[in-house]
Amino acid sequence: MIRVKIILLDEVLRKRISEKEVVFELPEGSTIKDLLESAEKLYGEAFKDAFRPEVSIMLNGQNIEFLGGFNAKVADGDRVAIVPIVAGG
């Protein structure tokens, strides 16, 4: 089993589940998708906000879009941040 931490930097999501970070234990070879499905099972509908278009998911500081998307593998000690996308002008 591996331990992966989700860090919630998105205020909407953080308020809904009343946590700033959560640690999950997953089987070896798990992916971002597996991690988020585990979080959704634990927190229900509140966690579906992780999939909003205005939210980025970062694996150890890198956007998962550059690491294989939701199929990116997670390893023991990894940190997954859910970050709101900020735009300015």
C-alpha positions in Angstrom: 0.0 0.0 0.0 1.1 3.6 -0.6 0.1 6.8 1.1 -0.8 9.8 -1.0 -1.8 13.2 0.4 -4.5 15.4 -1.3 -4.0 19.1 -0.5 -7.1 21.2 -1.0 -6.2 24.7 -2.1 -9.7 25.3 -3.7 -11.7 27.1 -1.1 -15.1 25.8 -2.3 -14.0 22.2 -2.1 -12.2 22.8 1.2 -15.3 24.3 2.8 -17.5 21.4 1.6 -15.4 18.7 3.1 -14.0 20.7 6.1 -10.5 19.6 5.5 -7.3 21.2 4.2 -5.5 17.9 3.5 -6.4 14.3 3.5 -4.2 11.2 3.3 -5.3 8.1 1.4 -3.9 4.6 1.4 -4.0 3.0 -2.1 -2.6 -0.1 -3.7 0.7 0.1 -5.6 0.2 1.1 -9.2 -2.8 3.4 -8.4 -3.5 6.5 -10.6 -4.8 10.0 -10.0 -8.2 8.6 -11.2 -8.1 5.9 -8.5 -7.2 8.5 -5.9 -10.0 10.9 -6.8 -12.5 8.0 -6.9 -11.4 7.0 -3.4 -11.9 10.6 -2.3 -15.4 10.7 -3.9 -16.4 7.5 -2.2 -15.3 9.0 1.2 -16.8 12.5 0.7 -19.6 11.8 -1.8 -21.0 14.6 -3.9 -18.9 17.2 -2.2 -15.8 15.9 -3.9 -17.2 16.0 -7.4 -16.0 19.7 -7.5 -12.5 18.4 -8.0 -13.5 17.9 -11.6 -14.6 21.5 -12.4 -13.0 23.1 -15.4 -11.7 26.0 -13.3 -9.7 23.6 -11.0 -6.2 22.2 -11.8 -4.8 19.0 -10.3 -1.1 19.0 -9.6 1.0 16.0 -8.8 4.1 17.0 -6.8 3.9 20.5 -8.3 3.3 19.5 -11.9 0.0 19.7 -13.7 -1.3 16.2 -14.4 -2.1 17.1 -18.0 1.6 16.8 -18.6 2.0 13.6 -16.7 -0.7 11.4 -18.4 -3.8 13.1 -17.1 -6.0 11.1 -14.8 -4.0 8.0 -15.7 -0.8 9.4 -14.1 0.6 7.0 -11.5 0.9 8.0 -7.9 3.6 6.7 -5.5 4.1 6.6 -1.8 4.6 10.1 -0.4 3.2 11.9 -3.4 1.3 15.1 -2.9 -1.7 15.9 -5.1 -2.9 19.5 -4.9 -6.3 20.7 -6.1 -5.8 24.3 -7.1 -8.2 26.9 -8.5 -7.2 28.4 -11.8 -6.8 32.1 -11.5 -7.1 34.4 -14.5 -6.4 38.1 -14.7 -6.3 40.8 -17.1 
